[in-house]
Amino acid sequence: MDDLRSGDVNEVGSGATGTVLVCDYVGRRTEAPISSLGLEAYGFTVQYLLSPPYPRELTAAAYTDALLHRHGPFDGDVRAVLAYCMAAPIGQEVAAAVSSADSGVPLVLFDGEPATASSVQQQYLLAADKIGELLSLGHADRAPSALKPAMLSERPQEALRHIHEGLLDLGDRAIRLGDLDAQVVRVEVDMLASYYVDWLSHLIAAYNASWSPWHGPAVQIVSREHTCADEWPGASSTDVIRVPTTRQELLRHPDVAPIVLSILNEERSRV
């Protein structure tokens, strides 16, 4: 690729056409979302694939199939797939699905990384802690039932059921320990548990990734302390561009939009 750091935003975005597919599970995080790039203002059709209702498929391939069935089909005018953090494996499956046999679309990753069993465990514990806090449970009473990491790949449906039941059980604990309206508590906890199960389903799917090759380039745009792979699995080539900013501000940094627009403009010139 040409030097992706160069180029004026107005120049690379002028007359832009085409579709950009985005895999970014925003939730309630503090980090800037991919939508902060404002690509729509430069003429691109931006399709945010990760929006409610979320799939509860538990492999990256099946999760991607569900997303594309809902949002697609796409007409071959996809300029790039953009993915944030642990949505990277889902983004890669999307790129593989929309690439042709002889021309792979770019996969642009922002602090991209694989999902791990420990990250699923950590997010499960965090979800339980948040629900327990809202229920005024003490810290000792917020710990959910333990999840065996091997279940995530060997029996993912069972793992998700275990997670869901573990979160719902917090409501029953609160009812037993406090003078609470059982019906109200169960309705509220059911809504909260469903919210977190959507997120944890996404992580389990990303963890169960096949890393499909798609014969296209990967561009990793990373914050200053992010650890990334020198060669992204399945890519025809890998570029790493480190931006001197924090993870929280990566997608708001003034250098990032011109980099992305340069990639999209290069793809336009090939059509």
Buried (B, 14 or more C-beta within 10 A) or exposed (E): EEEBEEBEBEEBBEEBEBBBBBBBBBEEEEBBBBBBBEBEEBBBBBBBBBBEEBBBBBBBBBBBBBBBEEBBEBEEEBBBBBBBBBBBBBBBBBBBBBBEEEEBBBBBBBBBBBBBBEBBBEBBBEBBBBBBEEBEBEEEBBBBEEBEBEBBBEBBEEBBEBBBEBBBBBBEBBBEEEEBEEEEBBEBBBEBBEBBBBBBBBBBBBBBBBBBBBBBBBBBBBBEEBEBBEEBBBBEEBBBBEBEBBBEBBBBBEBBBBBBBBBBBBBBEEE
